[in-house]
Amino acid sequence: MKIRTVRVGVWILVLACLSCGFAVLAQRETQQERDARMRWWREARFGLFIHWGLYSIPAGEWQGRTNHAEWIRTTAQIPLEEYDKFIGRFNPVQFNADQWVRAAKAAGMKYIVITSKHHDGFCLFDSQYTDFDVASTPFKRDILKELADACHREAIRICWYHSIMDWHHPDYLPRRDWEKSRTAQGANFDRYVAHMKNQLEELLTKYGDIGVLWFDGEWERTWNQNYGRDLYSYVRAKQPAILVNNRVGAGRAGMQGLTREGEFGGDFGTPEQEIPPTGLPGVYWETCMTMNNNWGYNKNDSNWKSTRTLVRMLADIASKGGNFLLNVGPTAEGLFPQPSIDRLREIGRWMDVNGESIYATNASPFQKLDWGRCTSKPVDGGTRLYLHVFEWPSAGSLIVPGLFNAPRGAYLLSDSARRPLEVTRKEDSLVIRVPPQAPDSIDSVVVLDVAGAVVK
Ligand code: FHN
C-alpha cells in the first residue's frame, strides 16, 4: 500500500512539473513582447506568396485533364517513380531572384513566403537530408539561397512555407489511399518528424533572418497539438524573433483559418481564399489568396481576378485589421506569369499613392460604410481616418455616419499639396465636400483627421 501511495505521488509531481513546464513556456513571452515581435508583420500588411516546384513542369495538365496544379501528384494519382522523373526536367534557366523580389517590392509588398517544400516533398533548397531537392536537378542552384540573399539586399522579409504533410518521404504517414503498391511497412512517423526538424534547422540557420515559418498540411490524423507545440518551440528556439502561423499545430478551424477557441494556434490565423466578414479585435490574422484559381502554375487557368478586385480586397482586409498574402505560381522556366506581373505592377501604382492608408494602420472604427472601407491610425493625439471610397459620391458630399469627434481637417491622399476639403457636421455625421471626379477609379482615399480617439 505504502509503495502504491508513493508511486501516485510521483506521477502527480511529474504531471505538475510538465504542466508547469508548458506554463513557463507560455509565460515566457508577455503580450507586450509578443506584440513587439509581431509588429513588423502587422505593419507590413501585404506580402507575396509563391508556390513553385516540380508541379510547374506539367503546369496543371496530365493525360488530357487540365485542372491540376500543385496537388497534381495526388489529383492525377501519379506513382512516385513517375513523378520523380520531373527532377531531371526541372531547369528554370530564366529564374532571377532579384527580378522576383523587385516585382514584389514595387507592388508594395513587404515580405515573401515561398514554398521551401510543398506536399510533394520536393525541396527548393539544397538539403543534406534528401536527394529529392533542387541540387539533384539540372538547375542545381539553391533557389532559396538566391531568393533570401535578394530579399536581404532589398529589405524584404524572406519567409518559408513548409508542408508537414509529405507524399515522398518513406516515414511520412498516412500514405495516399490510392498508393496501394507503396507499402507503409517500416514507416516511422517520429523518424519523419526528426527529419522535418533537421530540414527546418537547415532553413533556419543557413539563410539569415527568416520572418515567418508558414506551416501547412497539418490536417492529417498523424499530426496533433503536442507535435505542434513542440515544433513551435523548436522553431522559435532556432530564431526567437520568427513568427509561426496557426497551421503549426492542429488547432485551425478549416479554411476560415482561425484557431478554434481555447486551442494552441501559433502566432496568427490563416483564412484561405476568403476574408473574415468583420474585424477580429485582438486576433492576428492573414488572408492568403490566389490571383486565379490555382496556387501552383496552371497554364490553362485564365480566371484572373482583376486589379480592381485585388486592390479592394487589400483595403477590405486592412480595414478589418488583417494581412493580405497574395499568391503567384511561377512557370517551369522560372518566370511569373504575365497576368501576375501586370497585376503586381498595377497594384504597385495604387500603393505608390496610397500605401500610407494600408501600412501600420488599424482596423476601421465603423461596422459598415456604404461607399467603401476605412483604415485608421493615431496621429498627434487624434485619429487619422483613411476613407477608402469605392463608390464616389456623385453629389460631391461624402457622408461619414455616426462620428461624434470634432473634425481637424480633410484632404485627398492623392493630392500632394494636401489642399483642405470642407468638412461640416450634419447631425451624427461628418460631411466632406469632395471634387466631382474620383481621383482613382478603383479606390480613392480621403484623409479625415479628427480630435481624440474615435467616439461613435
Ligand atoms: O493544400 C494546400 C494548397 O496546396 C496550398 O498550399 C494552400 C495555400 O495555403 N494550402 C493548402 C490548402 O489549404
Residues whose N, C-alpha, C, O or C-beta is under 5 A from the ligand:
A	BS01	FHN	E70 D216 C288 W295
